Amino acid sequence: MRLDGVPNNAIKAINPVFCVILGPLLQRYLYPGLRQARIRFGPIARMTRAFIAMSGSMAFAAGVQTSIYSRGPCYDEPLACGAADGGTVGNDISAWVQIPIFFFLGLAEILEFTTLAEYSYSEAPTNMRTLVQSLVQVNSGIGSALGMAVSPLSKDLWILYLYTGLAATMIAVASVFWVVFHRYDRNHQ
């Protein structure tokens, strides 16, 4: 990928920037606007939308990966062909096409993690709040372990299937999550 003069890590650093921007925007405008319009957007609905945003992010990542594989000079073997000049010349596509991935990831993080922390704290008995919050953190650890488990798939050609599989999984999880837990939104204001 062409970096166009931007350090490789700078693209990934946009995710926290989106989180910092989106958090206050959702709190200040989206949630009050939905309340004013009498549209219920409880914690379970927010977390379900987070799964959908995460799925959109992974689907977009699969699309970006497909675009990378459709560009020269190395097509489906980026940095591996002779034209890659020893792995220094990537396929001819701008790294900036990844920006929407990090936007949707940031949106999912704001919708999911802040809502999960708030909801679990408010619904836990007073004497168990610390335990419940620590269980939330254990889930983050499990997610990291799962990420490490699938990381061997993060190589050319397989990564396309990884992103597609993650997108499909997140849609399935969103559906199951909503069916199982949506009734809790009725009891929550």
N, C-alpha and C positions, 0 to 999 in steps of 0.2 A: 504494500500500500504506500501511496505517496503521503508523506507527512507534511509537505508544503511548508517546511521550515519550523514546524512545531514539534517539540519533544514528544516522544511516544507516550510517556506517562501523563502528559498534559490532557490528552483526550479522556483518559479514565478519570482524571481529577474533576471532570465536569459533573460527574454523578453527585458528589457532595454539594456542589454549587446548586444543582437542581433541587436537592433536598432542602437547602437553606432558603431558596426562593419559593418553592412550592408550599412548604409548611405554613408560613404566614399567609400566603395567598388563599389556601384552602380554609384556614381558620377565619380569616377576615372577610372573605367574599363568598366562597362556595357554600360552606355550611350555613351561614346566616341566610344566604339567598335561597337555599333549598328549604330552610325552615319557614321563611317568609312566604314561599310559594306552596307551603304545606306539603312538601314532598318529604316523606320519611326516608332518612338516610342514616339509620342506626349503625351501631358498631359492626354488626354481622354483615350488613349490606356493604359497609366500607371495606371490610376484610375480603368479602367476596369480590368486590371490584378490584382490590389489590391483586388477587390471583389472576383476574382477567388482564390487568395491566401488565403483570409479569409474563403472562402468556403472550401478549402482544409484543413485548420486548424480545422474547425468545423467537417468535415468528419473524420479527423484523431482522433479528440477527441471522436467522437462516436465509432470509432474502439477501442480506448483505453478503453473506458467505457465497451464495449462488452468484452474485454479481462479481465477486472477487475471482471465482473460478471461471467466469466467462471472459475475463480480461487477460490480455497478454502481459508480459512475454511468456509466462510459464503456465498460464491457465490453471488447471486443477493440481498443479504442483508448485505453488508459490515458493520462491526462493530456492527451488531445487533444480531448475534446469540450467543449461549452460548460459542462457541469456541473463540469468540473475546475477552474474558477475560475482560468483562465490557467495551468494546469499545476501548481497548488499542491495540488489535492485528488486523491489517487489512488483507485483502486478500493478498495472496502471489504473488505479482507482484511489480517490482521495480518502484518507483516514477519517475525514469529517462526515462521511456517510454514516458513521456509527453514532452520531449525536442522538438521534431519536431513541436508540437503544437505552442510553443512559437517562434520557428524559423519562421514559416509561418505567425504568427501574427505580428512579427517584420517586416518581408518583406512587409506585407500588410500596416502596419503603415507608413513605409518609402515611399512606392509607392503612398499611398493615401494622407496622411496628409501633407507631404512636397509638393507634387504636387498640392494639393488643395490650400494650402496657397500661393504658388508661382503663380499659374494660376489666382486665384481670385484677387490677388494684381495687377498682370500685366494687366489684362483685365478690371479692374474697372476704371472709370473716376477718375482723380486725386483728385477731391474734395469729392469722395465717398469711398475712400479706407478704411478709418477707419470703416465706416458703413458696408462695405462688409466683412471685417475681423471679425467684431463683429457678423455678421450673421453666419459666419463659426463656431464661438464659440457657438452660439445658437444651431447649429446642434449637436455639441458635447453634450450639455445639454439634447437635445431631445433623443440622443442615450443613455445617462445615464438613463433617465427616462424610456425608453423602456426596458433597462436592468433590472431596478428595477421591472417593471411590469411583466416580465417573470421569475423573480427570484423564485417565489413560485414553479416553475416547477423543480427547482434544488434539487430534492430529488431522492432517489434511484428509479430506473426504469424509472421515468419520464425524468430524465436528458438525457437519451439516445435519447428519442424522441425530446428533446429540441435541442441537438446538431445536430441531423439529420434534423430537421426542419430549423435550422439556416443555415446549409450547403445548403439545397435546396433553401432557400430564397435568399442567397447570389448569387447563380448561376443565379436565375431568375433576380435579380437586375442587375447583370453584363450584362446579355443579353439585358434587357430593356435599361439600361444606354448606352450601346454601340449603339444600334439601334437609340436612340433618339439623342445622342450627338456626334457621330463619325465624323460628318461633320465639327465640329469645329477643329479637328486635321489638316484638310487640310489647314486651314487658319493660323495655328500656327507653328512657327519654334522654 
